[in-house]
Amino acid sequence: MRHPTEEPLTGRDRAILRAVAAGTAELTGGTEPDLLLDGRYCCDQAAAHRLARAGLIAPSAVCLVGQRVAAVVTAAGRRALRTPGTAAA
């Protein structure tokens, strides 16, 4: 299996990144953080986990397991959004 940062972004990945960039997303604390968009759990947690592992989205602050904090698009995530059709790195 390839490392998450080597995988090209899917259309859904890009949509999730745009939604997080809009500022209404949250992540739960934990090793596999769950993503909430506008207060509702994202329907594709596997994609959310992949984006978090790849370092494209992150919690805005350190949090406890299960605690919800604002989610942000990282610098790597912003670069990936600006470069269509490329790998997430």
HUQUI-V58808 format. One record per pair of residues at least 4 apart in sequence whose C-alpha atoms are under 7 Angstrom apart, sorted by the first residue. I is the first residue (numbers start at 1). J is the second residue. Records with the same first field share a line. If there is no record, write none. Layout:
I: J / J
This chain:
2: 6 / 7
4: 50 / 53 / 54
5: 54 / 87 / 88 / 89
6: 87 / 88 / 89
7: 87 / 88
8: 85 / 86 / 87 / 88
9: 13 / 14 / 86 / 87 / 88
10: 14
11: 15
12: 16
13: 17 / 47
14: 18 / 81
15: 19
16: 20
17: 21 / 73
18: 22
20: 24 / 25 / 71 / 72 / 73
21: 72 / 73
24: 37 / 38
25: 36 / 37 / 38 / 70 / 71
26: 35 / 36 / 37 / 68 / 69 / 70 / 71
27: 33 / 34 / 35 / 36 / 59 / 68 / 69 / 70 / 71
28: 33 / 34 / 35 / 65 / 66 / 67 / 68 / 69
29: 33 / 63 / 64 / 65 / 66 / 67 / 68
30: 65 / 66
32: 49
33: 49
34: 45 / 48
35: 41 / 42 / 45 / 48
36: 40 / 41 / 42
37: 41 / 42
44: 48
45: 49
46: 50
47: 51
48: 52
49: 53
50: 54
51: 55 / 56 / 57
52: 56 / 57 / 58
55: 74 / 76
56: 73 / 74 / 76 / 77
57: 71 / 72 / 73 / 74 / 77
58: 71 / 72 / 73 / 74
59: 69 / 70 / 71 / 72
60: 69 / 70 / 71 / 72
61: 69
63: 67
73: 77 / 78
74: 78
75: 79
76: 80 / 89
77: 81
78: 82
79: 83
80: 88 / 89
